[in-house]
Amino acid sequence: MIDTWIVVADGSHCRIFSSDAEMAELTAVKEMRNQHHTGEHRGHSAKGHDSEHHAEEAKFAADVGAEITRAVGAHEVRDVLLVAPSRLLGDLMASLSKPTAAHVTGKIHKNFVTVERHELARRLRDALAESHDAH
């Protein structure tokens, strides 16, 4: 069993890494792309486009949540750190059942999806240290 999954996502892309609790090194586990983006711009008002875009992102969050739930249920992972922009982070948490959500040991409200793996570990450690210092 892997100790920790680090799920780094934005509305269109998700990268999942495994690591130990210290996050000294990240190992790529899986990548997911949002298959719900239509790519069409049909002249909706900005508000209409935003709600349609959010609906697509919420479906993607549910897909990512299903993968997390599967891995936790299969005892492939014990702890989960979620890293995503605030709105997507809320959608991810909403997609998890209570038993799966209990495995979420941390949340980072940042978009690190394009950060290179070697840099990502350092940024994650820094962000976690900042959140502990703020409490």
C-alpha positions as CSV (number, residue, x, y, z in Angstrom):
1,M,0.0,0.0,0.0
2,I,1.1,3.5,-0.8
3,D,1.1,6.0,2.1
4,T,0.0,9.1,0.4
5,W,-1.5,10.2,-2.9
6,I,-1.0,13.8,-4.0
7,V,-3.9,14.8,-6.3
8,V,-3.0,18.0,-8.3
9,A,-5.8,19.2,-10.5
10,D,-7.3,22.1,-12.3
11,G,-10.5,22.1,-14.3
12,S,-9.0,20.3,-17.3
13,H,-6.1,18.2,-16.1
14,C,-5.2,16.0,-13.0
15,R,-1.9,14.5,-12.1
16,I,-1.7,12.0,-9.3
17,F,1.5,11.2,-7.5
18,S,2.5,8.9,-4.7
19,S,4.9,9.9,-1.9
20,D,5.7,9.3,1.7
21,A,4.5,11.7,4.3
22,E,7.6,14.0,4.0
23,M,7.1,14.4,0.3
24,A,10.8,14.0,-0.4
25,E,10.1,12.6,-3.8
26,L,7.0,12.3,-5.9
27,T,6.3,9.3,-8.1
28,A,3.8,9.7,-11.0
29,V,0.8,7.4,-10.6
30,K,-1.8,8.6,-13.1
31,E,-2.9,11.5,-15.3
32,M,-6.4,12.3,-16.2
33,R,-7.9,14.8,-18.7
34,N,-11.3,16.4,-18.5
35,Q,-13.4,14.5,-21.2
36,H,-16.4,16.7,-20.4
37,H,-15.1,19.9,-22.1
38,T,-17.1,20.5,-25.2
39,G,-14.7,23.0,-26.6
40,E,-17.6,24.8,-28.2
41,H,-18.3,28.5,-27.6
42,R,-21.9,29.1,-28.7
43,G,-22.2,32.7,-28.0
44,H,-23.5,32.3,-24.4
45,S,-23.4,35.3,-22.1
46,A,-20.4,35.3,-19.8
47,K,-22.5,34.1,-16.9
48,G,-24.0,31.3,-19.0
49,H,-20.6,30.2,-20.2
50,D,-19.2,30.3,-16.7
51,S,-22.0,28.0,-15.4
52,E,-21.6,25.6,-18.3
53,H,-17.8,25.6,-17.7
54,H,-18.3,25.0,-14.0
55,A,-20.7,22.1,-14.8
56,E,-18.0,20.5,-17.0
57,E,-15.4,21.0,-14.2
58,A,-17.7,19.5,-11.6
59,K,-18.2,16.4,-13.8
60,F,-14.4,16.1,-14.0
61,A,-14.1,16.5,-10.2
62,A,-16.5,13.6,-9.9
63,D,-14.3,11.5,-12.2
64,V,-11.3,12.3,-10.1
65,G,-13.2,11.7,-7.0
66,A,-14.3,8.3,-8.3
67,E,-10.6,7.4,-8.9
68,I,-9.7,8.4,-5.4
69,T,-12.6,6.4,-4.0
70,R,-11.6,3.4,-6.0
71,A,-8.0,3.6,-4.8
72,V,-8.9,4.1,-1.1
73,G,-11.5,1.3,-1.3
74,A,-8.9,-1.0,-2.8
75,H,-6.4,-0.1,0.0
76,E,-4.0,1.2,-2.6
77,V,-3.6,4.5,-0.7
78,R,-4.1,5.6,2.9
79,D,-3.9,9.4,2.8
80,V,-4.8,11.9,0.2
81,L,-3.6,15.5,-0.3
82,L,-5.8,17.5,-2.6
83,V,-4.2,20.4,-4.5
84,A,-6.5,22.5,-6.7
85,P,-8.0,26.0,-7.1
86,S,-10.7,26.7,-4.5
87,R,-13.8,26.0,-6.6
88,L,-12.5,22.7,-7.9
89,L,-11.3,21.8,-4.5
90,G,-14.9,22.2,-3.2
91,D,-16.2,20.1,-6.1
92,L,-13.6,17.4,-5.4
93,M,-14.6,17.2,-1.7
94,A,-18.3,17.1,-2.6
95,S,-17.6,14.2,-4.9
96,L,-16.1,12.0,-2.1
97,S,-18.2,9.8,0.2
98,K,-17.7,10.4,3.9
99,P,-15.5,7.3,4.3
100,T,-13.2,8.4,1.4
101,A,-13.2,12.1,2.5
102,A,-11.9,10.9,5.9
103,H,-8.7,9.9,4.1
104,V,-8.1,13.5,2.9
105,T,-5.4,14.7,5.3
106,G,-4.7,18.0,3.6
107,K,-6.0,20.6,1.1
108,I,-3.9,23.2,-0.7
109,H,-5.9,25.9,-2.5
110,K,-3.4,26.4,-5.3
111,N,-3.1,25.6,-9.0
112,F,0.1,23.6,-9.3
113,V,-1.0,21.4,-12.2
114,T,1.7,22.8,-14.6
115,V,4.5,22.8,-12.0
116,E,7.3,20.3,-12.9
117,R,7.5,17.3,-10.6
118,H,10.9,18.2,-9.1
119,E,9.7,21.7,-8.2
120,L,6.2,20.5,-7.1
121,A,7.5,18.6,-4.1
122,R,9.2,21.8,-2.8
123,R,6.2,23.9,-3.4
124,L,3.9,21.4,-1.6
125,R,6.2,21.3,1.4
126,D,6.3,25.1,1.5
127,A,2.5,25.4,1.1
128,L,1.9,22.9,3.9
129,A,4.4,24.7,6.2
130,E,2.6,28.0,5.5
131,S,-0.8,26.5,6.4
132,H,0.6,25.0,9.6
133,D,2.2,28.4,10.5
134,A,-1.1,30.1,10.0
135,H,-2.9,27.9,12.6
